[in-house]
Amino acid sequence: MNNDTQLAIIIINWNKAPDTLHRMCLISRWSGLKAEVIVIDNDSSHEDLSLLRNAGYRFQLIINVTNRGYAGGNNAGITKALEQGFPYIMLLNSDASISESCVKQLLECMKYLPDLGVVGPLLEEGGKNYAGGRNIGVYSRTRIPYKSEDGDPELLQVDYVPGSVLLARREAFEKVGQLEEEFFFSGEIADFCRRIQSAGLKCAVYTGCRASHTPDMDSIMRETLYNYYTLRNRFLFIRRHFRYTKFFWGLRWITAGIVQIIIALLKRKRKRAHALWLGLRDGVSGKFGDRNAQFIS
């Protein structure tokens, strides 16, 4: 690690090399803030991986021989960043953008508030701004809408900071460990934030800056994988954090899952309905981890 570089930025690539390279291009234009970029390739195609290998940017590349999901992919980068001594680690989606000035403001929040374990910016998505999220074991709609006229910039404590753009201090990982890979995709950040809050650290969103997130809403993988893991992993989150009320909340999500399946069928969204059914079945029976094979031939 360069003595002037305190920040490691981790980007996962899964068959999205053009998007990943675009993020690195933007970061390479930063003029004052030095950051070490660590790209994790999660078993992408040969063609996609070749784009990364032949890129004209300086970064560390870690190649996973299997798709370790969001949790496992980030953990590979987090492990590398911790080994290299970085005091601050940012998780950045390949479909998310954040400015240098915003990152600087988030780092300032960290430096002046030693009990702040995780911080993120406002997240702009679909023309709306969101300020973090609420407990995924309780709420169906977890993201918190935020209007710019809500007031002066402030730090809002939240249940979790979205993993699209998240800044954590190394002490957070040292206290509670890394992301739980049983989640594989979706819910692991909510779980991580819950654990660091239990360890006495805070999670917050700084409303003085914002980043953008542009997920591929038309992707068939979002129709299947996203719906599957989002529903299934609520059951895992409940098992881990709702010691005395997990039966009650389990029934709540069984009911919600059935309702979602019926709605999907009425809308003739058969792939979504099937993904939700599998998520409900696996969540109740306790089948977690990587289940992508159910959707990818």
C-alpha positions as CSV (number, residue, x, y, z in Angstrom):
1,M,0.0,0.0,0.0
2,N,1.3,3.5,-0.9
3,N,1.7,5.5,2.3
4,D,-0.6,8.2,0.7
5,T,-3.3,5.8,-0.1
6,Q,-5.8,5.0,2.7
7,L,-8.7,3.8,0.6
8,A,-9.3,0.5,-1.2
9,I,-12.2,0.3,-3.6
10,I,-13.6,-3.1,-4.4
11,I,-15.6,-3.8,-7.6
12,I,-17.1,-7.1,-8.4
13,N,-17.3,-8.1,-12.1
14,W,-19.6,-10.7,-13.4
15,N,-19.8,-10.6,-17.2
16,K,-20.1,-6.8,-17.0
17,A,-16.5,-5.8,-18.0
18,P,-17.5,-2.7,-20.0
19,D,-19.4,-1.3,-16.9
20,T,-16.5,-2.2,-14.6
21,L,-14.0,-0.5,-16.9
22,H,-16.1,2.6,-17.0
23,R,-16.1,2.8,-13.2
24,M,-12.3,2.5,-13.3
25,C,-12.1,5.2,-16.0
26,L,-14.0,7.6,-13.7
27,I,-11.9,6.8,-10.7
28,S,-8.7,7.3,-12.7
29,R,-9.8,10.9,-13.3
30,W,-9.8,11.8,-9.7
31,S,-7.2,14.5,-9.1
32,G,-6.6,14.7,-5.3
33,L,-7.8,11.4,-3.7
34,K,-5.7,8.3,-4.2
35,A,-7.5,5.0,-4.1
36,E,-6.4,1.4,-4.8
37,V,-8.9,-0.4,-7.0
38,I,-9.3,-4.1,-6.5
39,V,-11.5,-5.9,-9.1
40,I,-12.9,-9.3,-8.3
41,D,-13.9,-11.3,-11.3
42,N,-16.6,-13.8,-10.4
43,D,-16.0,-16.5,-13.0
44,S,-17.0,-14.4,-16.0
45,S,-16.8,-15.5,-19.6
46,H,-13.4,-15.7,-21.3
47,E,-14.2,-12.8,-23.5
48,D,-15.3,-10.6,-20.6
49,L,-12.3,-11.5,-18.5
50,S,-10.0,-10.7,-21.5
51,L,-11.3,-7.1,-21.5
52,L,-10.2,-6.7,-17.9
53,R,-6.8,-8.3,-18.5
54,N,-6.2,-6.0,-21.4
55,A,-7.4,-2.8,-19.7
56,G,-5.2,0.3,-19.6
57,Y,-5.8,1.1,-16.0
58,R,-3.8,0.3,-12.9
59,F,-5.7,-2.1,-10.6
60,Q,-5.4,-5.3,-8.7
61,L,-7.3,-8.2,-10.3
62,I,-8.5,-11.2,-8.3
63,I,-10.0,-14.1,-10.4
64,N,-12.4,-16.4,-8.7
65,V,-12.7,-19.8,-10.5
66,T,-16.3,-20.0,-9.4
67,N,-19.0,-17.4,-8.9
68,R,-18.8,-16.6,-5.2
69,G,-21.7,-14.2,-5.3
70,Y,-21.8,-10.7,-3.9
71,A,-20.8,-11.8,-0.5
72,G,-17.9,-14.1,-1.4
73,G,-16.7,-11.9,-4.2
74,N,-16.4,-8.9,-1.9
75,N,-14.9,-11.0,0.8
76,A,-12.0,-11.9,-1.6
77,G,-11.4,-8.1,-2.1
78,I,-11.9,-7.3,1.6
79,T,-9.3,-9.9,2.6
80,K,-6.8,-8.5,0.2
81,A,-7.4,-4.9,1.4
82,L,-7.1,-5.9,5.0
83,E,-3.9,-7.8,4.4
84,Q,-2.5,-4.7,2.7
85,G,-3.3,-2.5,5.6
86,F,-6.0,-0.2,4.2
87,P,-7.9,1.7,7.0
88,Y,-10.9,2.3,4.8
89,I,-12.6,0.0,2.3
90,M,-15.3,0.9,-0.2
91,L,-17.7,-1.5,-1.9
92,L,-18.8,-0.2,-5.3
93,N,-21.1,-1.8,-7.7
94,S,-20.1,-1.9,-11.4
95,D,-23.4,-0.1,-12.1
96,A,-23.0,2.6,-9.5
97,S,-21.1,5.9,-9.8
98,I,-19.8,8.2,-7.1
99,S,-17.8,11.4,-7.4
100,E,-14.4,12.1,-5.8
101,S,-15.8,14.9,-3.7
102,C,-18.5,12.7,-2.3
103,V,-15.9,10.0,-1.3
104,K,-13.9,12.7,0.4
105,Q,-16.9,13.8,2.4
106,L,-17.6,10.2,3.5
107,L,-14.0,9.8,4.5
108,E,-14.3,13.0,6.6
109,C,-17.3,11.5,8.3
110,M,-15.3,8.5,9.2
111,K,-12.3,10.4,10.5
112,Y,-14.3,12.7,12.8
113,L,-16.6,10.0,14.1
114,P,-14.7,7.0,15.4
115,D,-17.8,5.1,16.3
116,L,-19.1,5.2,12.7
117,G,-18.5,1.7,11.3
118,V,-20.3,2.1,7.9
119,V,-21.4,5.2,6.0
120,G,-22.9,5.8,2.5
121,P,-24.2,8.6,0.4
122,L,-27.8,9.3,-0.7
123,L,-28.4,6.9,-3.5
124,E,-30.2,8.1,-6.7
125,E,-32.0,5.4,-8.5
126,G,-34.8,5.7,-11.0
127,G,-35.1,9.4,-10.5
128,K,-35.6,9.1,-6.8
129,N,-33.2,9.5,-3.8
130,Y,-32.9,7.0,-1.0
131,A,-31.3,7.3,2.4
132,G,-30.3,3.8,3.3
133,G,-32.6,1.0,4.3
134,R,-34.7,-0.5,7.1
135,N,-34.8,-3.9,8.7
136,I,-35.2,-6.5,6.0
137,G,-36.7,-9.0,8.4
138,V,-39.6,-6.6,9.1
139,Y,-40.3,-4.4,6.1
140,S,-41.1,-5.3,2.5
141,R,-40.1,-1.9,1.2
142,T,-36.8,-1.4,3.0
143,R,-35.3,1.6,1.1
144,I,-36.0,5.0,2.7
145,P,-37.1,7.8,0.3
146,Y,-35.4,11.1,0.8
147,K,-36.4,14.5,-0.5
148,S,-33.7,17.1,-1.1
149,E,-35.8,19.7,0.7
150,D,-35.8,17.6,3.9
151,G,-33.2,19.8,5.5
152,D,-29.5,20.6,5.9
153,P,-26.9,17.9,5.3
154,E,-26.8,15.4,8.2
155,L,-25.9,11.9,9.2
156,L,-28.9,9.7,9.4
157,Q,-28.6,6.5,11.3
158,V,-30.1,3.6,9.4
159,D,-30.5,-0.1,9.7
160,Y,-28.2,-0.7,6.7
161,V,-26.3,1.2,4.1
162,P,-26.9,-0.3,0.6
163,G,-24.0,-2.2,-0.8
164,S,-24.1,-0.4,-4.1
165,V,-21.9,2.3,-2.5
166,L,-20.7,1.6,1.0
167,L,-17.6,2.8,2.9
168,A,-16.5,0.9,6.0
169,R,-13.6,1.3,8.4
170,R,-11.3,-1.8,8.8
171,E,-12.2,-2.0,12.5
172,A,-15.8,-3.0,11.5
173,F,-14.5,-6.1,9.7
174,E,-12.0,-6.8,12.5
175,K,-14.8,-6.7,15.1
176,V,-17.5,-8.8,13.4
177,G,-15.8,-10.6,10.4
178,Q,-16.7,-10.2,6.8
179,L,-19.9,-10.7,4.8
180,E,-21.8,-13.9,5.5
181,E,-21.5,-16.0,2.4
182,E,-24.7,-18.1,3.1
183,F,-26.6,-15.1,1.7
184,F,-24.7,-15.3,-1.5
185,F,-26.5,-12.4,-3.0
186,S,-28.8,-9.9,-1.3
187,G,-29.2,-9.4,2.5
188,E,-25.6,-9.8,3.4
189,I,-25.1,-6.1,3.9
190,A,-28.1,-5.8,6.1
191,D,-26.7,-8.7,8.1
192,F,-23.3,-7.1,8.3
193,C,-24.7,-3.8,9.4
194,R,-26.8,-5.5,12.0
195,R,-23.7,-7.2,13.4
196,I,-21.6,-4.1,13.6
197,Q,-24.4,-2.2,15.3
198,S,-24.6,-5.0,17.9
199,A,-20.8,-4.5,18.3
200,G,-21.3,-0.9,19.2
201,L,-20.6,0.8,15.9
202,K,-23.0,3.0,13.9
203,C,-24.4,2.8,10.3
204,A,-25.4,6.0,8.7
205,V,-26.1,7.8,5.4
206,Y,-24.6,11.3,4.8
207,T,-27.2,13.4,3.1
208,G,-24.7,16.0,1.9
209,C,-23.7,14.0,-1.1
210,R,-25.2,11.4,-3.4
211,A,-24.2,8.6,-5.8
212,S,-26.2,7.0,-8.6
213,H,-27.2,3.4,-9.2
214,T,-28.5,2.2,-12.5
215,P,-29.4,-1.5,-12.3
216,D,-30.5,-3.4,-15.4
217,M,-34.2,-3.6,-14.6
218,D,-35.0,-5.4,-17.8
219,S,-32.5,-8.2,-17.2
220,I,-34.1,-11.7,-17.0
221,M,-31.5,-12.5,-14.3
222,R,-33.1,-9.6,-12.2
223,E,-36.5,-11.1,-12.8
224,T,-35.4,-14.5,-11.5
225,L,-32.2,-14.3,-9.3
226,Y,-33.1,-11.0,-7.7
227,N,-36.6,-12.1,-6.7
228,Y,-35.4,-15.5,-5.6
229,Y,-32.6,-14.3,-3.3
230,T,-34.5,-11.3,-1.9
231,L,-37.3,-13.5,-0.6
232,R,-35.2,-16.5,0.4
233,N,-32.7,-14.5,2.4
234,R,-35.2,-12.8,4.6
235,F,-35.7,-16.2,6.2
236,L,-31.9,-16.5,6.7
237,F,-31.8,-13.0,8.2
238,I,-34.6,-13.9,10.6
239,R,-32.9,-17.1,11.7
240,R,-29.7,-15.1,12.5
241,H,-31.2,-12.1,14.2
242,F,-34.8,-12.9,15.5
243,R,-34.1,-15.3,18.3
244,Y,-37.5,-15.2,20.0
245,T,-39.8,-14.0,17.2
246,K,-38.4,-15.9,14.2
247,F,-41.6,-18.1,14.0
248,F,-43.9,-15.1,13.8
249,W,-41.8,-13.3,11.2
250,G,-41.3,-16.6,9.3
251,L,-45.1,-16.9,9.0
252,R,-45.2,-13.2,7.9
253,W,-42.8,-13.9,5.0
254,I,-44.5,-17.1,4.0
255,T,-47.7,-15.2,3.6
256,A,-46.0,-12.3,1.8
257,G,-44.3,-14.8,-0.5
258,I,-47.6,-16.5,-1.4
259,V,-49.1,-13.2,-2.2
260,Q,-46.2,-12.2,-4.4
261,I,-46.5,-15.5,-6.3
262,I,-50.2,-15.0,-6.9
263,I,-49.6,-11.4,-8.1
264,A,-46.8,-12.6,-10.5
265,L,-49.1,-15.3,-11.9
266,L,-52.0,-12.8,-12.4
267,K,-49.6,-10.6,-14.3
268,R,-48.4,-13.7,-16.3
269,K,-44.9,-13.3,-15.0
270,R,-44.3,-17.0,-14.8
271,K,-40.5,-16.9,-14.4
272,R,-40.9,-14.4,-11.5
273,A,-43.5,-16.6,-9.9
274,H,-41.3,-19.7,-10.3
275,A,-38.3,-17.8,-8.8
276,L,-40.5,-16.6,-5.8
277,W,-41.8,-20.2,-5.3
278,L,-38.2,-21.5,-5.2
279,G,-37.2,-18.7,-2.8
280,L,-40.1,-19.5,-0.5
281,R,-39.4,-23.2,-0.6
282,D,-35.6,-22.9,0.1
283,G,-36.1,-20.2,2.7
284,V,-38.4,-22.3,4.7
285,S,-36.4,-25.5,4.3
286,G,-33.1,-23.7,5.1
287,K,-31.3,-24.2,1.7
288,F,-29.0,-21.2,1.5
289,G,-25.8,-20.3,-0.3
290,D,-25.3,-20.5,-4.1
291,R,-28.5,-21.7,-5.8
292,N,-27.9,-20.1,-9.2
293,A,-27.9,-23.5,-10.9
294,Q,-31.7,-23.5,-10.6
295,F,-31.8,-20.6,-13.1
296,I,-28.7,-20.9,-15.2
297,S,-28.3,-23.8,-17.6
